[in-house]
Amino acid sequence: MTTLLLIRHGIAEDPRPGQKDADRALTEEGWAKTRSAMKGLVARGHVPTRGFHSPYRRAVETMACLQEAAGAFPMETRVDLRPDGSPSQVDLWLRGLLTEVGTGETLVLVSHQPFLGELIFHLTACDLDVKKASCTLVRWEGGIWRLERQYQPAELRR
C-alpha cells in the first residue's frame, strides 16, 4: 500500500501589482502556521519518503516546512502541480510512479487550489474543501485510490 499526502500550500501574501502569481511567498503567519501543521503531520506518523511540489514559491516554501519537520527526503519540482494542472495527467503520472516505488512508500504532493480539489475528486470521487496547509491522505490499494482522511490545518497544529 502506498500513501499519498496531498498538501495545499500555506497562507501566502496577497498579489501585488506587477507581481507574478508564481512569485507570491508565504507570509510570516503562513510560515508559522505551516511549520506547526507540518510538525503535527509528522507527529501523527506521516513521514514522506519522496516529495513533489509545484514550481510556485509558496509551494516550495511549504515543502521546506515539511522537510524541517520530517528531515530530508528526495523531492523535485513538477510543473503539472501548478494551480491549472490536469488531474487526469497527474493521475497517469502517479500510476506510472507507483510501478517504480516500493510498497509502504509515502509520497507527498504540495500544490494549490483549484487543482488539489479537482485531483482529490478525480482520484477518489470525494468533493472536499481544501484549506491552506491542510493534508488529504489517499491510499493506493488494490489498483484504486481510496480517501483515508483529511487533516484540517487547525487539527494538525494541535
Residue pairs with C-beta under 8 A, 6 or more apart in sequence:
1 103
1 104
1 139
1 140
1 141
2 98
2 101
2 103
2 104
2 105
2 106
2 107
2 139
2 140
3 46
3 105
3 106
3 107
3 137
3 138
3 139
3 140
3 148
4 94
4 106
4 107
4 108
4 109
4 137
4 138
4 139
4 140
4 145
5 41
5 46
5 48
5 106
5 107
5 108
5 109
5 135
5 136
5 137
6 108
6 109
6 111
6 116
6 119
6 120
6 130
6 135
6 136
6 137
6 138
7 62
7 66
7 108
7 109
7 110
7 111
7 133
7 134
7 135
7 136
8 62
8 110
8 111
8 112
8 113
8 116
8 130
8 131
8 132
8 133
8 134
9 26
9 34
9 54
9 56
9 58
9 59
9 61
9 62
9 110
9 111
9 112
9 132
9 133
10 26
10 30
10 31
10 33
10 34
10 37
10 58
10 61
10 62
10 65
10 132
10 133
11 26
11 27
11 29
11 30
11 33
11 34
11 132
11 133
12 24
12 25
12 26
12 27
12 30
12 58
12 132
13 24
13 25
13 26
13 27
13 30
14 24
15 21
15 24
21 56
21 83
22 55
22 56
22 57
22 82
23 57
24 56
24 57
24 58
25 57
25 58
25 61
26 34
26 58
26 61
26 62
30 58
30 61
30 132
30 133
31 61
31 65
33 133
33 153
33 157
34 61
34 62
34 65
34 133
35 65
35 68
35 69
36 156
36 157
37 65
37 133
37 134
37 135
37 153
37 156
37 157
38 62
38 65
38 66
38 68
38 69
38 70
38 133
38 156
39 69
40 151
40 155
40 156
40 157
40 158
41 66
41 69
41 135
41 151
41 156
42 66
42 69
42 70
44 151
44 156
46 106
46 135
46 137
47 70
47 71
47 73
47 106
48 66
48 70
48 73
48 106
48 107
48 108
49 73
49 74
49 101
49 105
49 106
49 107
50 73
50 74
50 75
50 101
50 105
50 106
50 107
50 108
51 63
51 66
51 67
51 73
51 74
51 75
51 76
51 107
51 108
51 109
51 110
52 75
52 76
52 77
52 78
52 81
52 107
52 108
52 109
52 110
53 59
53 60
53 62
53 63
53 75
53 76
53 77
53 78
53 81
53 109
53 110
53 111
54 60
54 77
54 78
54 79
54 81
54 82
54 83
54 85
54 110
54 111
54 112
55 77
55 78
55 79
55 82
56 82
56 83
56 112
58 112
59 81
59 110
59 111
59 112
60 77
62 110
62 133
63 75
63 108
63 110
66 108
66 110
67 73
67 75
78 93
78 109
80 86
80 89
80 90
80 93
81 90
81 109
81 110
81 111
81 112
81 115
82 111
82 112
82 115
83 111
83 112
83 113
83 114
83 115
84 115
85 111
85 115
85 119
87 115
87 118
87 119
87 121
87 122
87 123
88 122
90 109
90 119
91 119
91 122
91 123
91 145
94 107
97 107
98 140
101 107
111 119
113 130
116 130
116 136
117 127
117 128
117 129
117 130
120 126
120 127
120 128
120 130
120 136
120 138
120 147
121 127
121 128
123 138
123 145
123 147
124 138
124 145
124 146
124 147
126 147
128 136
128 150
130 136
131 152
131 153
132 153
133 153
133 156
134 150
134 151
134 152
134 153
134 156
135 150
135 151
135 156
136 147
136 149
136 150
136 151
137 147
137 148
137 149
137 150
137 151
138 145
138 146
138 147
138 148
139 145
139 146
139 148
140 146
